[in-house]
Amino acid sequence: MAQAGTGTADAAPGTVANAEWAKEVRRLAREQDAVILAHNYQRPEIQEVADHTGDSLGLSRLASEVSASTIVFCGVHFMAETAKILSPDKRVLLPDPRAGCSLADTITAEDVRAWRAEHPDAVVVAYVNTTAAVKAETDICCTSSNAADVVRSIPPEREILFLPDQFLGAHVKRVTGRENIHVWMGECHVHAGIDGHTLRERVAAEPDAEVYVHPECGCATSALYLVGSGSVDQDRVQVLSTGGMLSAAESTSADKVLIATETGMLHQLRGANPNTQFEAVNPRAECHYMKMITADRLLESLRTATTEITVPEDIAERARRSVRHMVAIGSSGRGGE
């Protein structure tokens, strides 16, 4: 079993070692009455063994609906927190509690309170990629796919404080035409590293390829500029959430699609459409926090159940209102980050 749990990123699902590891993981999950949820950016072997793979919000919704008493969330800390917020009666395990998020770390609850004090009449909109403490200080959450709808639901005369992602905030301002939006200058270090120069080079080198760009990316503006200037046909470029990418991948007939997001997404896309070649715009765009969830750590989490995530009830109650407000506005089943 030690060999089965090595958990290297290159381990190919379906090998004998992985088959034995997966069998043990599933046995322990049954023993613990656990459901395993994996984010789209997880290692391939983690995605393969999970009961459900998807975006953070979709997985959190599933967490609130499943009958299992234990949720093993293979993602990062804020995702496990969100699952706990929506499923307070369930035990939530994060195989490596050190798995953080550079975007979530760009703002604190104290920052939100200070910012709100400067704009007391503003509506505070928080991307779901934030800590529970930050969510508790906001009015409504959003995902990358429904952020524009959330903003449109707010009366046009109200100021909006949008946090924490500057690229998603800029995208929302662009598509809604709202000028009274103040945007926090945070970023995901992985998505920020997928820059416009790299995108332009790849698009020029692959003139027949389609392009899917996550709105958190530093290249999102460049992608829209290429379309707006006529350099690239508008049918080739789409700005999409991870769930939107998966839906688009299932229906595309393109020979090749360039993907501007974390590289873990390629596993899901290739599985959804084996007839299309999916390539990363930046093959080095890998989140080391996501990759902290290894095969060994998943196995150990199930064996010991010592990696439980909790949220203080006062924070959870206020954060829950913000998340449920977002859900009430409406977002698709694949409408996460």
Phi, psi and omega per residue, in radians:
M1 nan -0.444 3.136
A2 -1.073 -0.713 3.126
Q3 -1.147 -0.670 -3.117
A4 -1.112 -0.454 -3.060
G5 -1.760 0.392 -3.115
T6 -1.130 -0.622 2.987
G7 1.178 0.528 3.091
T8 -1.271 2.622 -3.079
A9 -1.122 -0.443 -3.084
D10 -1.559 -0.056 -3.117
A11 -1.053 2.265 -3.069
A12 -1.567 2.122 3.068
P13 -0.981 2.419 3.127
G14 1.820 -0.167 3.060
T15 -1.243 2.854 -3.134
V16 -1.036 -0.771 -3.120
A17 -1.070 -0.812 3.134
N18 -1.154 -0.588 3.108
A19 -1.094 -0.726 3.118
E20 -1.198 -0.715 3.105
W21 -1.094 -0.805 -3.128
A22 -1.095 -0.672 3.121
K23 -1.081 -0.732 3.135
E24 -1.213 -0.695 3.098
V25 -1.037 -0.806 -3.108
R26 -1.205 -0.599 3.079
R27 -1.104 -0.805 3.140
L28 -1.148 -0.625 3.112
A29 -1.095 -0.725 3.083
R30 -1.111 -0.732 -3.119
E31 -1.104 -0.639 -3.103
Q32 -1.577 0.019 -3.033
D33 0.919 0.915 -3.025
A34 -2.038 2.559 2.963
V35 -1.944 2.394 -3.113
I36 -1.808 2.122 3.121
L37 -1.972 2.364 -3.115
A38 -2.266 2.343 3.086
H39 -1.313 2.726 -3.128
N40 -1.037 -0.345 -3.102
Y41 -1.631 0.066 -3.124
Q42 -1.270 2.892 3.076
R43 -1.027 2.590 -3.104
P44 -0.947 -0.728 -3.096
E45 -1.172 -0.521 3.090
I46 -1.245 -0.750 3.090
Q47 -1.061 -0.679 -3.093
E48 -1.170 -0.621 -3.061
V49 -1.512 -0.256 -3.073
A50 -1.202 2.660 3.025
D51 -1.269 -0.598 3.135
H52 -2.507 2.418 3.052
T53 -2.169 2.419 3.140
G54 3.126 -2.791 3.113
D55 -1.499 2.948 -2.976
S56 -1.126 -0.711 -3.117
L57 -1.243 -0.760 3.112
G58 -1.028 -0.700 3.123
L59 -1.204 -0.647 3.111
S60 -1.139 -0.676 3.073
R61 -1.079 -0.778 3.101
L62 -1.035 -0.688 -3.131
A63 -1.035 -0.587 -3.124
S64 -1.417 -0.202 -3.073
E65 -1.833 -0.456 -3.047
V66 -1.211 2.695 -3.129
S67 -1.473 -0.306 -3.119
A68 -1.037 2.553 -3.122
S69 -1.487 -0.285 -3.130
T70 -2.179 2.377 3.086
I71 -2.016 2.177 3.016
V72 -1.799 1.892 -3.045
F73 -1.719 1.911 3.092
C74 -1.604 1.599 -3.101
G75 -2.896 -2.400 3.093
V76 -2.108 3.038 -2.901
H77 -1.022 -0.790 -3.082
F78 -1.136 -0.490 3.115
M79 -1.201 -0.766 3.091
A80 -1.123 -0.670 3.075
E81 -1.055 -0.767 -3.120
T82 -1.112 -0.696 3.070
A83 -1.062 -0.725 3.126
K84 -1.166 -0.671 3.125
I85 -1.065 -0.743 -3.109
L86 -1.474 -0.255 -3.117
S87 -2.311 1.127 -3.003
P88 -1.112 -0.383 -3.105
D89 -1.571 -0.058 -3.129
K90 -1.746 2.673 3.011
R91 -1.484 2.217 -3.132
V92 -1.996 2.161 3.118
L93 -1.933 2.379 3.008
L94 -2.024 1.964 -2.995
P95 -0.901 -0.546 3.021
D96 -2.343 1.740 -3.092
P97 -1.084 -0.205 3.093
R98 -1.379 -0.130 -3.102
A99 -1.258 1.729 -3.071
G100 -1.738 -2.689 -3.120
C101 -2.691 2.126 -3.103
S102 -1.144 -0.539 3.103
L103 -1.239 -0.848 3.126
A104 -1.032 -0.540 -3.106
D105 -1.300 -0.139 -3.086
T106 -1.405 -0.105 3.133
I107 -2.577 2.513 3.126
T108 -2.033 2.948 3.082
A109 -1.066 -0.650 3.108
E110 -1.114 -0.678 3.089
D111 -1.063 -0.746 -3.123
V112 -1.120 -0.782 3.138
R113 -1.068 -0.718 3.131
A114 -1.177 -0.706 -3.138
W115 -1.153 -0.737 3.122
R116 -1.113 -0.628 3.132
A117 -1.084 -0.544 3.103
E118 -1.331 -0.374 -3.114
H119 -2.361 1.213 -2.969
P120 -1.094 -0.378 -3.116
D121 -1.716 0.063 -3.071
A122 -1.416 2.710 3.002
V123 -1.649 2.245 -3.108
V124 -1.691 2.068 -3.134
V125 -1.931 2.170 -3.108
A126 -2.020 2.230 2.960
Y127 -1.016 2.531 -3.092
V128 -1.095 -0.322 3.100
N129 -1.381 1.089 3.141
T130 -2.494 2.826 3.135
T131 -1.272 2.863 3.085
A132 -1.063 -0.675 -3.130
A133 -1.105 -0.666 3.096
V134 -1.227 -0.778 3.106
K135 -0.981 -0.623 -3.114
A136 -1.150 -0.363 -3.127
E137 -1.684 0.052 -3.047
T138 -1.935 2.948 -3.129
D139 -1.609 -0.601 -3.076
I140 -2.748 2.499 3.059
C141 -1.675 2.930 3.059
C142 -2.613 2.893 2.977
T143 -1.975 3.051 -3.131
S144 -1.179 -0.475 -3.113
S145 -1.497 -0.481 -3.113
N146 -1.925 0.141 -3.106
A147 -1.005 -0.722 -3.141
A148 -1.147 -0.694 3.118
D149 -1.154 -0.671 3.091
V150 -1.065 -0.806 -3.140
V151 -1.125 -0.713 3.131
R152 -1.135 -0.421 3.137
S153 -1.307 -0.210 -3.104
I154 -1.595 2.300 -3.133
P155 -0.860 2.386 -3.017
P156 -1.072 -0.399 -3.119
E157 -1.425 -0.191 -3.111
R158 -1.458 2.367 2.986
E159 -1.189 2.650 3.124
I160 -2.241 2.315 2.976
L161 -1.818 1.993 -3.081
F162 -1.879 2.230 -3.096
L163 -2.476 2.804 -0.158
P164 -1.792 0.011 -2.945
D165 -1.620 2.072 -3.088
Q166 -1.197 -0.579 -3.111
F167 -1.299 -0.739 3.060
L168 -1.132 -0.700 3.104
G169 -1.062 -0.752 3.109
A170 -1.112 -0.680 3.115
H171 -1.108 -0.756 -3.138
V172 -1.121 -0.750 3.089
K173 -1.036 -0.705 -3.091
R174 -1.154 -0.820 -3.033
V175 -1.408 -0.420 -3.142
T176 -1.647 -0.378 -3.083
G177 1.292 0.184 -3.140
R178 -1.388 2.179 -3.134
E179 -1.651 -0.319 -3.072
N180 -1.603 0.690 3.087
I181 -1.911 2.167 3.025
H182 -1.739 2.276 -3.013
V183 -1.984 2.243 3.045
W184 -1.216 2.441 -3.028
M185 -1.592 0.894 3.066
G186 -1.677 2.919 3.118
E187 -2.777 2.691 2.952
C188 -1.470 2.183 -3.063
H189 -1.098 -0.504 -3.137
V190 -1.283 -0.886 -3.121
H191 -1.191 -0.615 3.109
A192 -1.097 -0.506 -3.126
G193 -1.315 -0.174 3.063
I194 -1.587 1.526 -2.923
D195 -1.605 2.946 -3.093
G196 -1.108 -0.645 3.141
H197 -1.066 -0.798 3.134
T198 -1.096 -0.755 3.137
L199 -1.068 -0.823 -3.111
R200 -1.059 -0.686 3.116
E201 -1.111 -0.783 -3.114
R202 -1.171 -0.724 -3.137
V203 -1.123 -0.700 3.117
A204 -1.150 -0.622 -3.111
A205 -1.366 -0.336 -3.104
E206 -2.203 1.248 -2.999
P207 -1.140 -0.272 -3.131
D208 -1.807 -0.068 -3.073
A209 -1.404 2.567 2.946
E210 -1.442 2.842 -3.090
V211 -2.354 2.191 3.029
Y212 -1.932 2.176 -3.073
V213 -2.129 2.222 3.056
H214 -1.347 2.407 -3.080
P215 -1.167 -0.212 3.031
E216 -1.324 -0.208 -3.019
C217 -1.283 2.560 3.053
G218 -1.150 -0.253 -3.100
C219 -1.695 0.038 -3.065
A220 -1.034 -0.771 3.127
T221 -1.091 -0.730 3.124
S222 -1.084 -0.672 3.137
A223 -1.077 -0.790 -3.140
L224 -1.225 -0.564 3.082
Y225 -1.127 -0.731 3.135
L226 -1.035 -0.682 3.115
V227 -1.238 -0.854 -3.095
G228 -1.081 -0.573 -3.128
S229 -1.440 -0.142 -3.111
G230 1.481 0.070 3.138
S231 -1.203 -0.506 -3.130
V232 -2.319 2.385 3.102
D233 -1.068 2.381 -3.069
Q234 -1.101 -0.394 3.122
D235 -1.278 -0.253 -3.104
R236 -1.475 -0.463 -2.978
V237 -2.007 2.257 3.065
Q238 -2.313 2.358 3.020
V239 -1.687 2.026 -2.933
L240 -2.430 2.612 2.922
S241 -1.241 3.005 3.117
T242 -1.095 -0.673 3.088
G243 -1.137 -0.674 3.097
G244 -1.137 -0.632 3.088
M245 -1.083 -0.730 -3.124
L246 -1.136 -0.750 3.104
S247 -1.088 -0.759 -3.141
A248 -1.140 -0.670 -3.128
A249 -1.102 -0.643 -3.111
E250 -1.131 -0.478 -3.045
S251 -1.885 -0.156 -3.078
T252 -1.267 2.589 3.037
S253 -1.947 0.177 -3.130
A254 -1.145 2.584 3.064
D255 -1.257 -0.597 -3.110
K256 -2.490 2.487 3.047
V257 -2.270 2.254 3.065
L258 -1.583 2.302 -3.023
I259 -1.987 2.138 3.092
A260 -1.874 1.483 3.010
T261 -2.928 -3.038 3.132
E262 -1.065 2.458 -2.962
T263 -1.153 -0.358 3.119
G264 -1.035 -0.417 -3.125
M265 -1.127 -0.417 -3.101
L266 -1.051 -0.580 -3.100
H267 -1.088 -0.797 3.122
Q268 -1.160 -0.738 -3.103
L269 -1.132 -0.746 -3.140
R270 -1.160 -0.610 3.087
G271 -1.217 -0.567 -3.117
A272 -1.287 -0.513 -3.098
N273 -2.612 1.539 -3.104
P274 -1.244 -0.149 -3.119
N275 -1.503 -0.175 -3.140
T276 -1.977 2.482 3.099
Q277 -1.590 2.096 3.131
F278 -1.866 2.198 -3.125
E279 -2.267 2.545 3.104
A280 -1.316 2.392 3.002
V281 -1.062 -0.741 3.067
N282 -2.202 1.773 -3.085
P283 -1.134 -0.187 3.104
R284 -1.608 0.065 -3.104
A285 -1.388 1.320 -3.088
E286 -2.122 2.260 3.134
C287 -1.508 1.973 -3.101
H288 -1.207 -0.403 3.077
Y289 -1.182 -0.773 3.111
M290 -1.078 -0.669 -3.074
K291 -1.360 -0.050 3.058
M292 -1.209 -0.334 3.082
I293 -1.449 1.676 -3.109
T294 -1.754 2.992 3.101
A295 -1.038 -0.752 3.128
D296 -1.078 -0.767 -3.074
R297 -1.218 -0.623 3.057
L298 -1.094 -0.777 3.141
L299 -1.091 -0.780 -3.124
E300 -1.151 -0.656 3.119
S301 -1.077 -0.733 3.117
L302 -1.210 -0.608 -3.123
R303 -1.244 -0.687 -2.988
T304 -1.898 -0.398 -3.119
A305 0.942 0.621 -3.088
T306 -1.768 0.122 -3.076
T307 -1.939 0.742 -3.069
E308 -1.309 2.450 3.097
I309 -1.828 2.250 3.103
T310 -2.169 2.725 3.088
V311 -2.300 2.196 3.108
P312 -0.923 2.402 -2.996
E313 -1.063 -0.638 -3.140
D314 -1.127 -0.676 3.085
I315 -1.235 -0.762 -3.114
A316 -1.055 -0.717 -3.100
E317 -1.111 -0.763 -3.141
R318 -1.252 -0.683 3.108
A319 -1.145 -0.622 -3.126
R320 -1.067 -0.680 3.124
R321 -1.090 -0.736 -3.125
S322 -1.123 -0.754 3.141
V323 -1.195 -0.752 -3.121
R324 -1.183 -0.547 3.064
H325 -1.071 -0.734 3.086
M326 -1.067 -0.825 -3.114
V327 -1.081 -0.633 -3.129
A328 -1.128 -0.557 3.114
I329 -1.208 -0.560 3.062
G330 1.890 2.329 3.018
S331 -2.727 2.639 -3.067
S332 -1.221 2.889 3.122
G333 -1.087 -0.350 3.099
R334 -1.993 0.649 -3.014
G335 -1.752 0.583 -3.110
G336 -1.560 -2.763 -3.022
E337 -1.282 nan nan
